[in-house]
Amino acid sequence: LPAPAAAVAAALPCAPSAEEVAAEAAAAEAAAEPPPRTRPLVLLLGAEGVRDELCAALAPRIGGWVLRTRDVTAAAREEQTPEGEQLRALMHAQKIVPAALQVTLLSRAMAAEADAEVACDVLVDFPRSAGQLSSLERAAGKVLCAVHVQGVGGSTPSGSAALAEAVVRSMREGGRVAEVAA
C-alpha cells in the first residue's frame, strides 16, 4: 500500500480474533446467569378456576407465600414510585402491563421476602411465554418446576391457560413440569 493508505489502514480497528469473540460471548453468557435462589421458585399455570382453588389450599401449607401477578401489580400501582406512576398510566389507558415491568415487580416482591420462613415461592399466572420465562429466570433465578393445571374434559382452554402452554412446552423439554388434571 502507498504510505498514506498504509497509515489509514493501520489506524483502523482490527477485527476481533475468534478467541476474542468466544471470550466475549462467554463473558456475556456468564453475566446472564440467574442469581442464586434461597428457596425454590415454582410456577402455577393453567386452568384459572382450579388454579385459584389450588392456591387457596397451597398457601397455608407453604406459609402463605403465593405471588399472583394481579396482586403484586395492584400493590405496586398504589406506591408513589416511577413503577406505580407507570402502572397508573397503563391502567388509565387500559393497556397491558409490559412483561419487563411485571418481571421487575415480581423480582422485587420475591427479594423483599427473601428471609421469610417459607418452603418456596409460588408464582401464579406468569410467565405467559418462553421469552417471559427466560426474562424471569435472568432476574429472579432458575424456576424449579411448573405445575400445569389442565382444564376438565377437553374443554377449550381459557386465555391464560392457552398462553401457559408455551411456557409448559419449553419447560417440559427439561423435565420441569408436573401435569395436574382438574
N, CA, C and O atoms as a DFTB+ gen file, in Angstrom:
728 C
 N C O
     1  1       0.837      -1.185       0.000
     2  2       0.000       0.000       0.000
     3  2       0.879       1.244       0.000
     4  3       1.956       1.250       0.596
     5  1       0.420       2.293      -0.666
     6  2       1.157       3.552      -0.588
     7  2       1.157       4.048       0.859
     8  3       0.279       3.687       1.644
     9  1       2.129       4.864       1.202
    10  2       2.321       5.327       2.584
    11  2       1.053       5.918       3.200
    12  3       0.709       5.526       4.315
    13  1       0.324       6.851       2.537
    14  2      -0.891       7.387       3.178
    15  2      -1.936       6.306       3.407
    16  3      -2.593       6.312       4.447
    17  1      -2.113       5.368       2.461
    18  2      -3.103       4.295       2.617
    19  2      -2.693       3.357       3.740
    20  3      -3.545       2.900       4.503
    21  1      -1.406       3.063       3.855
    22  2      -0.917       2.194       4.924
    23  2      -1.169       2.831       6.284
    24  3      -1.516       2.139       7.241
    25  1      -0.996       4.154       6.371
    26  2      -1.236       4.849       7.640
    27  2      -2.713       4.779       8.016
    28  3      -3.051       4.579       9.182
    29  1      -3.589       4.942       7.030
    30  2      -5.043       4.847       7.286
    31  2      -5.394       3.431       7.707
    32  3      -6.138       3.246       8.670
    33  1      -4.881       2.431       7.013
    34  2      -5.166       1.038       7.334
    35  2      -4.690       0.693       8.743
    36  3      -5.367      -0.039       9.466
    37  1      -3.559       1.204       9.126
    38  2      -3.021       0.938      10.464
    39  2      -3.877       1.584      11.547
    40  3      -3.947       1.082      12.669
    41  1      -4.519       2.681      11.216
    42  2      -5.337       3.390      12.200
    43  2      -6.704       2.749      12.383
    44  3      -7.364       2.989      13.394
    45  1      -7.145       1.932      11.419
    46  2      -8.454       1.284      11.529
    47  2      -8.406       0.171      12.563
    48  3      -7.387      -0.505      12.704
    49  1      -9.499      -0.023      13.283
    50  2      -9.503      -1.111      14.268
    51  2      -9.476      -2.468      13.566
    52  3     -10.057      -2.640      12.494
    53  1      -8.802      -3.413      14.181
    54  2      -8.722      -4.761      13.627
    55  2      -9.971      -5.537      14.037
    56  3     -10.548      -5.299      15.098
    57  1     -10.370      -6.454      13.190
    58  2     -11.480      -7.341      13.532
    59  2     -11.024      -8.236      14.687
    60  3      -9.867      -8.655      14.719
    61  1     -11.910      -8.531      15.624
    62  2     -11.501      -9.387      16.746
    63  2     -11.221     -10.814      16.270
    64  3     -11.810     -11.290      15.299
    65  1     -10.325     -11.468      16.967
    66  2      -9.998     -12.852      16.620
    67  2     -11.132     -13.763      17.097
    68  3     -11.996     -13.345      17.868
    69  1     -11.115     -14.991      16.636
    70  2     -12.134     -15.962      17.040
    71  2     -12.097     -16.174      18.558
    72  3     -13.135     -16.334      19.199
    73  1     -10.886     -16.171      19.117
    74  2     -10.755     -16.346      20.570
    75  2     -11.369     -15.178      21.328
    76  3     -12.029     -15.369      22.349
    77  1     -11.144     -13.951      20.817
    78  2     -11.715     -12.768      21.459
    79  2     -13.239     -12.790      21.396
    80  3     -13.912     -12.442      22.366
    81  1     -13.776     -13.199      20.250
    82  2     -15.230     -13.301      20.090
    83  2     -15.797     -14.341      21.056
    84  3     -16.814     -14.096      21.705
    85  1     -15.141     -15.504      21.154
    86  2     -15.592     -16.566      22.051
    87  2     -15.517     -16.119      23.506
    88  3     -16.426     -16.399      24.287
    89  1     -14.450     -15.433      23.874
    90  2     -14.312     -14.948      25.250
    91  2     -15.393     -13.925      25.590
    92  3     -15.946     -13.933      26.690
    93  1     -15.685     -13.048      24.636
    94  2     -16.726     -12.041      24.859
    95  2     -18.094     -12.704      25.005
    96  3     -18.887     -12.309      25.860
    97  1     -18.373     -13.706      24.178
    98  2     -19.649     -14.429      24.264
    99  2     -19.771     -15.155      25.594
   100  3     -20.842     -15.162      26.199
   101  1     -18.678     -15.771      26.058
   102  2     -18.704     -16.477      27.344
   103  2     -18.926     -15.504      28.491
   104  3     -19.656     -15.811      29.433
   105  1     -18.302     -14.331      28.418
   106  2     -18.491     -13.319      29.463
   107  2     -19.931     -12.830      29.481
   108  3     -20.504     -12.633      30.553
   109  1     -20.525     -12.632      28.303
   110  2     -21.921     -12.187      28.234
   111  2     -22.850     -13.255      28.785
   112  3     -23.810     -12.936      29.488
   113  1     -22.582     -14.517      28.477
   114  2     -23.415     -15.605      28.977
   115  2     -23.283     -15.732      30.491
   116  3     -24.277     -15.957      31.181
   117  1     -22.075     -15.593      31.010
   118  2     -21.864     -15.662      32.457
   119  2     -22.596     -14.525      33.162
   120  3     -23.142     -14.707      34.250
   121  1     -22.602     -13.361      32.536
   122  2     -23.306     -12.221      33.125
   123  2     -24.808     -12.447      33.122
   124  3     -25.515     -11.866      33.945
   125  1     -25.319     -13.286      32.208
   126  2     -26.750     -13.545      32.108
   127  2     -27.199     -14.675      33.030
   128  3     -28.383     -15.009      33.066
   129  1     -26.265     -15.268      33.776
   130  2     -26.633     -16.338      34.691
   131  2     -27.633     -15.819      35.713
   132  3     -27.487     -14.704      36.214
   133  1     -28.658     -16.627      36.030
   134  2     -29.635     -16.167      37.015
   135  2     -28.996     -16.061      38.397
   136  3     -28.066     -16.799      38.723
   137  1     -29.506     -15.141      39.195
   138  2     -28.981     -15.040      40.556
   139  2     -29.341     -16.295      41.346
   140  3     -30.339     -16.944      41.036
   141  1     -28.559     -16.647      42.350
   142  2     -28.891     -17.835      43.148
   143  2     -30.168     -17.581      43.947
   144  3     -30.418     -16.464      44.400
   145  1     -30.957     -18.616      44.111
   146  2     -32.200     -18.509      44.878
   147  2     -31.989     -19.106      46.259
   148  3     -31.255     -20.082      46.412
   149  1     -32.624     -18.528      47.257
   150  2     -32.521     -19.067      48.610
   151  2     -33.550     -20.156      48.849
   152  3     -33.427     -20.943      49.787
   153  1     -34.568     -20.199      47.993
   154  2     -35.574     -21.257      48.069
   155  2     -36.162     -21.459      46.668
   156  3     -36.051     -20.578      45.816
   157  1     -36.785     -22.614      46.431
   158  2     -37.284     -22.912      45.083
   159  2     -38.365     -21.939      44.617
   160  3     -39.121     -21.387      45.417
   161  1     -38.413     -21.749      43.312
   162  2     -39.461     -20.967      42.664
   163  2     -40.276     -21.927      41.811
   164  3     -39.735     -22.595      40.930
   165  1     -41.581     -21.995      42.074
   166  2     -42.489     -22.899      41.380
   167  2     -43.535     -22.057      40.662
   168  3     -44.063     -21.100      41.230
   169  1     -43.833     -22.408      39.420
   170  2     -44.876     -21.725      38.663
   171  2     -46.156     -22.535      38.741
   172  3     -46.123     -23.765      38.693
   173  1     -47.278     -21.854      38.861
   174  2     -48.589     -22.493      38.839
   175  2     -49.336     -21.900      37.653
   176  3     -49.745     -20.739      37.678
   177  1     -49.509     -22.708      36.618
   178  2     -50.062     -22.231      35.355
   179  2     -51.248     -23.093      34.934
   180  3     -51.346     -24.260      35.311
   181  1     -52.147     -22.501      34.148
   182  2     -53.204     -23.297      33.547
   183  2     -54.599     -22.845      33.903
   184  3     -54.860     -21.650      34.046
   185  1     -55.507     -23.817      34.050
   186  2     -56.942     -23.587      34.233
   187  2     -57.213     -22.638      35.393
   188  3     -56.839     -22.911      36.533
   189  1     -57.864     -21.531      35.090
   190  2     -57.988     -20.424      36.035
   191  2     -58.741     -20.756      37.323
   192  3     -58.194     -20.546      38.406
   193  1     -59.957     -21.258      37.251
   194  2     -60.740     -21.529      38.459
   195  2     -60.075     -22.540      39.366
   196  3     -59.987     -22.337      40.577
   197  1     -59.605     -23.636      38.776
   198  2     -58.950     -24.686      39.555
   199  2     -57.649     -24.171      40.146
   200  3     -57.303     -24.498      41.281
   201  1     -56.932     -23.367      39.377
   202  2     -55.668     -22.806      39.838
   203  2     -55.883     -21.960      41.088
   204  3     -55.096     -22.034      42.032
   205  1     -56.948     -21.153      41.100
   206  2     -57.239     -20.323      42.268
   207  2     -57.570     -21.179      43.485
   208  3     -57.152     -20.859      44.598
   209  1     -58.317     -22.267      43.283
   210  2     -58.629     -23.181      44.389
   211  2     -57.352     -23.823      44.922
   212  3     -57.176     -23.961      46.133
   213  1     -56.475     -24.208      44.021
   214  2     -55.210     -24.819      44.422
   215  2     -54.360     -23.833      45.216
   216  3     -53.707     -24.216      46.186
   217  1     -54.367     -22.566      44.807
   218  2     -53.639     -21.525      45.553
   219  2     -54.162     -21.414      46.980
   220  3     -53.383     -21.341      47.930
   221  1     -55.480     -21.401      47.124
   222  2     -56.086     -21.268      48.447
   223  2     -55.694     -22.442      49.344
   224  3     -55.480     -22.264      50.543
   225  1     -55.600     -23.638      48.768
   226  2     -55.212     -24.809      49.552
   227  2     -53.711     -24.836      49.814
   228  3     -53.272     -25.314      50.860
   229  1     -52.936     -24.334      48.885
   230  2     -51.479     -24.406      48.977
   231  2     -50.889     -23.363      49.920
   232  3     -49.925     -23.652      50.629
   233  1     -51.445     -22.170      49.940
   234  2     -50.873     -21.067      50.714
   235  2     -50.606     -21.424      52.177
   236  3     -49.496     -21.179      52.650
   237  1     -51.555     -21.986      52.915
   238  2     -51.265     -22.294      54.325
   239  2     -50.171     -23.350      54.500
   240  3     -49.465     -23.358      55.509
   241  1     -50.039     -24.223      53.529
   242  2     -49.049     -25.296      53.650
   243  2     -47.625     -24.825      53.432
   244  3     -46.687     -25.468      53.903
   245  1     -47.442     -23.721      52.731
   246  2     -46.081     -23.221      52.499
   247  2     -45.819     -21.930      53.260
   248  3     -44.816     -21.256      53.025
   249  1     -46.703     -21.596      54.152
   250  2     -46.514     -20.388      54.942
   251  2     -47.136     -19.163      54.305
   252  3     -46.866     -18.042      54.736
   253  1     -47.964     -19.351      53.289
   254  2     -48.721     -18.246      52.740
   255  2     -48.039     -17.434      51.661
   256  3     -48.560     -16.381      51.292
   257  1     -46.894     -17.864      51.130
   258  2     -46.200     -17.052      50.141
   259  2     -46.535     -17.508      48.725
   260  3     -45.793     -18.270      48.105
   261  1     -47.670     -17.023      48.234
   262  2     -48.098     -17.277      46.869
   263  2     -48.203     -15.922      46.197
   264  3     -48.965     -15.062      46.640
   265  1     -47.447     -15.729      45.137
   266  2     -47.442     -14.454      44.416
   267  2     -48.347     -14.514      43.200
   268  3     -48.140     -15.331      42.303
   269  1     -49.335     -13.663      43.172
   270  2     -50.192     -13.538      41.997
   271  2     -49.827     -12.233      41.327
   272  3     -49.728     -11.193      41.978
   273  1     -49.629     -12.294      40.032
   274  2     -49.217     -11.085      39.316
   275  2     -50.215      -9.961      39.522
   276  3     -49.818      -8.805      39.666
   277  1     -51.502     -10.275      39.537
   278  2     -52.506      -9.214      39.701
   279  2     -52.387      -8.544      41.069
   280  3     -52.590      -7.335      41.177
   281  1     -52.060      -9.312      42.121
   282  2     -51.921      -8.729      43.459
   283  2     -50.663      -7.864      43.561
   284  3     -50.693      -6.771      44.128
   285  1     -49.559      -8.367      43.005
   286  2     -48.298      -7.617      43.037
   287  2     -48.450      -6.317      42.246
   288  3     -47.988      -5.261      42.678
   289  1     -49.100      -6.407      41.087
   290  2     -49.321      -5.227      40.251
   291  2     -50.228      -4.219      40.948
   292  3     -49.961      -3.018      40.917
   293  1     -51.294      -4.699      41.573
   294  2     -52.229      -3.799      42.275
   295  2     -51.523      -3.078      43.424
   296  3     -51.729      -1.881      43.625
   297  1     -50.698      -3.795      44.171
   298  2     -49.977      -3.170      45.292
   299  2     -48.987      -2.128      44.772
   300  3     -48.875      -1.038      45.335
   301  1     -48.278      -2.461      43.709
   302  2     -47.285      -1.527      43.148
   303  2     -47.959      -0.287      42.564
   304  3     -47.390       0.805      42.596
   305  1     -49.153      -0.450      42.037
   306  2     -49.880       0.680      41.447
   307  2     -50.176       1.758      42.496
   308  3     -50.253       2.940      42.163
   309  1     -50.340       1.363      43.736
   310  2     -50.659       2.302      44.813
   311  2     -49.428       3.022      45.365
   312  3     -49.559       4.016      46.078
   313  1     -48.234       2.523      45.037
   314  2     -46.998       3.129      45.546
   315  2     -46.672       4.416      44.796
   316  3     -47.008       4.569      43.622
   317  1     -46.023       5.322      45.484
   318  2     -45.576       6.579      44.867
   319  2     -44.159       6.395      44.338
   320  3     -43.208       6.998      44.837
   321  1     -44.039       5.556      43.326
   322  2     -42.754       5.246      42.704
   323  2     -42.911       5.424      41.188
   324  3     -44.030       5.543      40.690
   325  1     -41.798       5.442      40.463
   326  2     -41.916       5.506      38.996
   327  2     -42.740       4.343      38.425
   328  3     -43.510       4.521      37.481
   329  1     -42.565       3.147      39.013
   330  2     -43.328       1.995      38.538
   331  2     -44.813       2.179      38.831
   332  3     -45.662       1.857      37.999
   333  1     -45.124       2.703      40.030
   334  2     -46.520       2.955      40.387
   335  2     -47.161       3.958      39.448
   336  3     -48.306       3.791      39.028
   337  1     -46.413       5.001      39.124
   338  2     -46.909       6.013      38.190
   339  2     -47.133       5.402      36.804
   340  3     -48.140       5.676      36.151
   341  1     -46.185       4.574      36.367
   342  2     -46.312       3.923      35.068
   343  2     -47.530       2.992      35.051
   344  3     -48.271       2.954      34.069
   345  1     -47.733       2.247      36.133
   346  2     -48.883       1.347      36.210
   347  2     -50.204       2.108      36.196
   348  3     -51.155       1.690      35.535
   349  1     -50.267       3.213      36.916
   350  2     -51.497       4.015      36.920
   351  2     -51.796       4.529      35.513
   352  3     -52.952       4.521      35.088
   353  1     -50.782       4.969      34.794
   354  2     -50.979       5.459      33.428
   355  2     -51.443       4.326      32.511
   356  3     -52.323       4.522      31.672
   357  1     -50.848       3.142      32.674
   358  2     -51.244       1.996      31.851
   359  2     -52.689       1.594      32.128
   360  3     -53.451       1.308      31.205
   361  1     -53.057       1.575      33.409
   362  2     -54.430       1.198      33.784
   363  2     -55.421       2.227      33.251
   364  3     -56.480       1.870      32.734
   365  1     -55.077       3.492      33.379
   366  2     -55.953       4.556      32.900
   367  2     -56.174       4.429      31.387
   368  3     -57.279       4.653      30.893
   369  1     -55.122       4.072      30.667
   370  2     -55.203       3.922      29.212
   371  2     -55.705       2.528      28.809
   372  3     -55.820       2.229      27.620
   373  1     -56.002       1.684      29.793
   374  2     -56.468       0.310      29.573
   375  2     -55.484      -0.481      28.707
   376  3     -55.868      -1.184      27.773
   377  1     -54.206      -0.340      29.051
   378  2     -53.133      -1.042      28.347
   379  2     -52.662      -2.226      29.188
   380  3     -52.859      -2.257      30.402
   381  1     -52.052      -3.179      28.538
   382  2     -51.488      -4.345      29.213
   383  2     -50.164      -3.954      29.855
   384  3     -49.392      -3.185      29.284
   385  1     -49.908      -4.486      31.039
   386  2     -48.644      -4.219      31.731
   387  2     -47.535      -4.976      30.996
   388  3     -47.637      -6.190      30.822
   389  1     -46.480      -4.282      30.562
   390  2     -45.391      -4.963      29.847
   391  2     -44.722      -6.027      30.711
   392  3     -44.583      -5.867      31.923
   393  1     -44.316      -7.103      30.070
   394  2     -43.686      -8.213      30.782
   395  2     -42.448      -7.770      31.551
   396  3     -42.207      -8.252      32.658
   397  1     -41.662      -6.865      30.985
   398  2     -40.445      -6.407      31.669
   399  2     -40.794      -5.747      33.000
   400  3     -40.086      -5.934      33.990
   401  1     -41.872      -4.983      33.030
   402  2     -42.303      -4.341      34.277
   403  2     -42.818      -5.391      35.256
   404  3     -42.560      -5.294      36.456
   405  1     -43.542      -6.389      34.761
   406  2     -44.012      -7.465      35.643
   407  2     -42.838      -8.215      36.256
   408  3     -42.859      -8.533      37.445
   409  1     -41.817      -8.498      35.460
   410  2     -40.635      -9.191      35.966
   411  2     -39.973      -8.357      37.057
   412  3     -39.576      -8.896      38.090
   413  1     -39.851      -7.049      36.840
   414  2     -39.261      -6.159      37.838
   415  2     -40.057      -6.201      39.136
   416  3     -39.483      -6.340      40.216
   417  1     -41.365      -6.082      39.032
   418  2     -42.220      -6.073      40.220
   419  2     -42.177      -7.404      40.962
   420  3     -42.088      -7.429      42.190
   421  1     -42.241      -8.506      40.226
   422  2     -42.213      -9.830      40.854
   423  2     -40.856     -10.107      41.498
   424  3     -40.794     -10.650      42.601
   425  1     -39.783      -9.740      40.824
   426  2     -38.440      -9.938      41.393
   427  2     -38.285      -9.142      42.681
   428  3     -37.738      -9.636      43.667
   429  1     -38.772      -7.904      42.662
   430  2     -38.702      -7.058      43.849
   431  2     -39.528      -7.657      44.995
   432  3     -39.087      -7.649      46.144
   433  1     -40.710      -8.169      44.688
   434  2     -41.558      -8.770      45.720
   435  2     -40.896     -10.006      46.316
   436  3     -40.941     -10.205      47.530
   437  1     -40.276     -10.843      45.470
   438  2     -39.596     -12.037      45.990
   439  2     -38.373     -11.657      46.814
   440  3     -38.100     -12.278      47.841
   441  1     -37.642     -10.649      46.375
   442  2     -36.457     -10.215      47.119
   443  2     -36.847      -9.627      48.471
   444  3     -36.126      -9.799      49.453
   445  1     -37.973      -8.942      48.527
   446  2     -38.422      -8.332      49.781
   447  2     -38.757      -9.390      50.827
   448  3     -38.671      -9.134      52.028
   449  1     -39.133     -10.562      50.373
   450  2     -39.499     -11.642      51.294
   451  2     -38.449     -12.753      51.323
   452  3     -38.753     -13.880      51.713
   453  1     -37.244     -12.449      50.922
   454  2     -36.201     -13.472      50.817
   455  2     -35.907     -14.152      52.146
   456  3     -35.516     -15.319      52.167
   457  1     -36.089     -13.442      53.252
   458  2     -35.787     -14.025      54.562
   459  2     -36.989     -14.690      55.215
   460  3     -36.870     -15.219      56.321
   461  1     -38.137     -14.676      54.560
   462  2     -39.345     -15.271      55.147
   463  2     -39.157     -16.776      55.312
   464  3     -38.477     -17.423      54.514
   465  1     -39.761     -17.312      56.343
   466  2     -39.662     -18.745      56.637
   467  2     -40.734     -19.507      55.873
   468  3     -41.717     -19.953      56.464
   469  1     -40.556     -19.661      54.573
   470  2     -41.486     -20.434      53.755
   471  2     -40.690     -21.442      52.941
   472  3     -39.494     -21.273      52.707
   473  1     -41.379     -22.493      52.517
   474  2     -40.701     -23.568      51.803
   475  2     -40.309     -23.166      50.389
   476  3     -39.245     -23.554      49.908
   477  1     -41.158     -22.391      49.718
   478  2     -40.849     -21.993      48.349
   479  2     -41.711     -20.805      47.951
   480  3     -42.677     -20.464      48.633
   481  1     -41.348     -20.186      46.848
   482  2     -42.161     -19.127      46.260
   483  2     -43.002     -19.771      45.160
   484  3     -42.479     -20.497      44.314
   485  1     -44.296     -19.503      45.179
   486  2     -45.180     -19.990      44.127
   487  2     -45.667     -18.778      43.358
   488  3     -46.278     -17.873      43.926
   489  1     -45.395     -18.766      42.078
   490  2     -45.768     -17.658      41.213
   491  2     -46.925     -18.106      40.332
   492  3     -46.823     -19.105      39.620
   493  1     -48.030     -17.357      40.383
   494  2     -49.249     -17.743      39.690
   495  2     -49.462     -16.885      38.450
   496  3     -49.366     -15.659      38.504
   497  1     -49.752     -17.545      37.334
   498  2     -50.202     -16.890      36.109
   499  2     -49.145     -16.036      35.421
   500  3     -49.489     -15.123      34.670
   501  1     -47.897     -16.308      35.657
   502  2     -46.806     -15.638      34.964
   503  2     -45.616     -16.570      35.048
   504  3     -45.396     -17.166      36.102
   505  1     -44.870     -16.719      34.034
   506  2     -44.860     -16.053      32.737
   507  2     -45.874     -16.681      31.787
   508  3     -46.422     -17.751      32.053
   509  1     -46.108     -15.993      30.679
   510  2     -47.068     -16.472      29.692
   511  2     -46.412     -16.800      28.353
   512  3     -47.101     -17.127      27.386
   513  1     -45.105     -16.715      28.295
   514  2     -44.378     -17.091      27.071
   515  2     -42.987     -17.573      27.461
   516  3     -42.511     -17.323      28.568
   517  1     -42.351     -18.264      26.532
   518  2     -40.986     -18.748      26.783
   519  2     -40.027     -17.572      26.968
   520  3     -39.097     -17.661      27.770
   521  1     -40.235     -16.478      26.246
   522  2     -39.396     -15.289      26.400
   523  2     -39.541     -14.670      27.781
   524  3     -38.557     -14.237      28.381
   525  1     -40.779     -14.630      28.287
   526  2     -41.003     -14.102      29.639
   527  2     -40.381     -15.020      30.685
   528  3     -39.859     -14.548      31.695
   529  1     -40.434     -16.326      30.447
   530  2     -39.789     -17.276      31.359
   531  2     -38.296     -17.000      31.422
   532  3     -37.711     -16.981      32.505
   533  1     -37.687     -16.790      30.284
   534  2     -36.254     -16.505      30.222
   535  2     -35.926     -15.210      30.974
   536  3     -34.957     -15.160      31.731
   537  1     -36.729     -14.170      30.766
   538  2     -36.520     -12.892      31.470
   539  2     -36.674     -13.065      32.971
   540  3     -35.885     -12.528      33.747
   541  1     -37.686     -13.812      33.377
   542  2     -37.922     -14.047      34.804
   543  2     -36.745     -14.780      35.429
   544  3     -36.293     -14.415      36.514
   545  1     -36.247     -15.809      34.757
   546  2     -35.130     -16.572      35.312
   547  2     -33.849     -15.755      35.381
   548  3     -33.057     -15.930      36.308
   549  1     -33.629     -14.858      34.408
   550  2     -32.448     -13.982      34.469
   551  2     -32.552     -13.028      35.651
   552  3     -31.543     -12.698      36.274
   553  1     -33.760     -12.585      35.962
   554  2     -33.941     -11.595      37.027
   555  2     -34.081     -12.218      38.414
   556  3     -33.570     -11.672      39.393
   557  1     -34.767     -13.353      38.503
   558  2     -35.116     -13.885      39.819
   559  2     -34.515     -15.243      40.126
   560  3     -34.673     -15.748      41.237
   561  1     -33.836     -15.836      39.175
   562  2     -33.236     -17.146      39.410
   563  2     -34.024     -18.248      38.728
   564  3     -35.148     -18.049      38.267
   565  1     -33.407     -19.406      38.679
   566  2     -33.961     -20.559      37.964
   567  2     -35.274     -21.027      38.584
   568  3     -35.402     -21.127      39.804
   569  1     -36.242     -21.310      37.724
   570  2     -37.520     -21.871      38.160
   571  2     -37.319     -23.364      38.360
   572  3     -36.811     -24.048      37.472
   573  1     -37.719     -23.876      39.534
   574  2     -37.577     -25.299      39.827
   575  2     -38.475     -26.123      38.912
   576  3     -38.012     -27.051      38.249
   577  1     -39.764     -25.782      38.878
   578  2     -40.696     -26.525      38.042
   579  2     -41.973     -25.725      37.850
   580  3     -42.197     -24.703      38.499
   581  1     -42.802     -26.219      36.943
   582  2     -44.123     -25.632      36.724
   583  2     -45.156     -26.702      37.023
   584  3     -45.008     -27.854      36.615
   585  1     -46.190     -26.320      37.727
   586  2     -47.336     -27.198      37.919
   587  2     -48.368     -26.728      36.904
   588  3     -48.869     -25.606      36.972
   589  1     -48.671     -27.606      35.970
   590  2     -49.582     -27.256      34.875
   591  2     -50.954     -27.847      35.197
   592  3     -51.143     -29.063      35.144
   593  1     -51.898     -26.986      35.526
   594  2     -53.250     -27.416      35.855
   595  2     -54.050     -27.403      34.565
   596  3     -54.239     -26.360      33.938
   597  1     -54.516     -28.585      34.184
   598  2     -55.273     -28.707      32.941
   599  2     -56.771     -28.668      33.238
   600  3     -57.229     -29.181      34.258
   601  1     -57.521     -28.051      32.328
   602  2     -58.976     -27.971      32.474
   603  2     -59.621     -29.333      32.370
   604  3     -58.965     -30.320      32.037
   605  1     -60.909     -29.381      32.656
   606  2     -61.640     -30.645      32.657
   607  2     -62.176     -30.989      31.275
   608  3     -62.552     -30.102      30.508
   609  1     -62.209     -32.262      30.966
   610  2     -62.908     -32.813      29.833
   611  2     -62.620     -32.223      28.475
   612  3     -63.530     -32.137      27.650
   613  1     -61.411     -31.818      28.207
   614  2     -61.052     -31.342      26.879
   615  2     -61.733     -30.048      26.486
   616  3     -61.850     -29.740      25.299
   617  1     -62.187     -29.282      27.477
   618  2     -62.818     -28.010      27.156
   619  2     -61.789     -27.059      26.564
   620  3     -60.585     -27.245      26.734
   621  1     -62.268     -26.056      25.877
   622  2     -61.375     -25.075      25.280
   623  2     -60.683     -24.306      26.393
   624  3     -61.349     -23.786      27.288
   625  1     -59.350     -24.224      26.354
   626  2     -58.641     -23.529      27.430
   627  2     -58.939     -22.031      27.428
   628  3     -59.173     -21.425      26.382
   629  1     -58.923     -21.451      28.635
   630  2     -59.096     -20.003      28.751
   631  2     -57.869     -19.322      28.159
   632  3     -56.899     -19.987      27.793
   633  1     -57.914     -17.994      28.065
   634  2     -56.787     -17.249      27.510
   635  2     -55.495     -17.510      28.247
   636  3     -54.466     -17.771      27.624
   637  1     -55.535     -17.442      29.594
   638  2     -54.299     -17.639      30.355
   639  2     -53.821     -19.077      30.267
   640  3     -52.616     -19.329      30.261
   641  1     -54.762     -20.036      30.199
   642  2     -54.361     -21.445      30.086
   643  2     -53.708     -21.693      28.732
   644  3     -52.731     -22.436      28.640
   645  1     -54.239     -21.081      27.692
   646  2     -53.650     -21.250      26.360
   647  2     -52.263     -20.620      26.301
   648  3     -51.349     -21.188      25.703
   649  1     -52.103     -19.451      26.916
   650  2     -50.792     -18.805      26.938
   651  2     -49.789     -19.637      27.734
   652  3     -48.610     -19.689      27.386
   653  1     -50.254     -20.283      28.795
   654  2     -49.372     -21.095      29.629
   655  2     -48.758     -22.248      28.846
   656  3     -47.675     -22.722      29.190
   657  1     -49.431     -22.700      27.805
   658  2     -48.937     -23.829      27.022
   659  2     -47.528     -23.595      26.482
   660  3     -46.716     -24.520      26.462
   661  1     -47.226     -22.373      26.044
   662  2     -45.892     -22.080      25.504
   663  2     -44.822     -22.249      26.574
   664  3     -43.744     -22.777      26.302
   665  1     -45.115     -21.804      27.781
   666  2     -44.159     -21.940      28.887
   667  2     -44.006     -23.409      29.246
   668  3     -42.894     -23.903      29.435
   669  1     -45.135     -24.100      29.338
   670  2     -45.113     -25.519      29.697
   671  2     -44.315     -26.315      28.668
   672  3     -43.526     -27.188      29.030
   673  1     -44.520     -26.015      27.393
   674  2     -43.777     -26.722      26.339
   675  2     -42.276     -26.544      26.518
   676  3     -41.521     -27.512      26.428
   677  1     -41.839     -25.312      26.773
   678  2     -40.394     -25.079      26.885
   679  2     -39.816     -25.726      28.142
   680  3     -38.671     -26.178      28.131
   681  1     -40.592     -25.775      29.223
   682  2     -40.087     -26.387      30.457
   683  2     -40.201     -27.908      30.436
   684  3     -39.422     -28.601      31.091
   685  1     -41.171     -28.427      29.686
   686  2     -41.361     -29.881      29.598
   687  2     -40.114     -30.543      29.027
   688  3     -39.748     -31.642      29.442
   689  1     -39.459     -29.876      28.072
   690  2     -38.247     -30.424      27.464
   691  2     -37.166     -30.675      28.501
   692  3     -36.383     -31.615      28.363
   693  1     -37.112     -29.851      29.531
   694  2     -36.111     -30.018      30.589
   695  2     -36.604     -30.871      31.750
   696  3     -35.920     -30.996      32.766
   697  1     -37.798     -31.462      31.603
   698  2     -38.337     -32.309      32.662
   699  2     -38.772     -31.522      33.887
   700  3     -38.753     -32.045      35.001
   701  1     -39.168     -30.260      33.688
   702  2     -39.511     -29.427      34.839
   703  2     -41.009     -29.125      34.919
   704  3     -41.382     -28.044      35.373
   705  1     -41.884     -30.055      34.487
   706  2     -43.318     -29.820      34.504
   707  2     -44.012     -30.967      35.221
   708  3     -43.737     -32.137      34.957
   709  1     -44.906     -30.622      36.123
   710  2     -45.790     -31.602      36.748
   711  2     -47.186     -31.327      36.208
   712  3     -47.708     -30.223      36.365
   713  1     -47.792     -32.325      35.573
   714  2     -49.138     -32.168      34.996
   715  2     -50.164     -32.533      36.052
   716  3     -50.022     -33.551      36.730
   717  1     -51.197     -31.715      36.197
   718  2     -52.273     -31.985      37.146
   719  2     -53.581     -31.821      36.402
   720  3     -53.843     -30.769      35.819
   721  1     -54.414     -32.873      36.420
   722  2     -55.724     -32.788      35.765
   723  2     -56.727     -32.252      36.777
   724  3     -56.753     -32.668      37.935
   725  1     -57.556     -31.316      36.309
   726  2     -58.552     -30.712      37.200
   727  2     -59.719     -31.639      37.397
   728  3     -60.660     -31.302      38.117
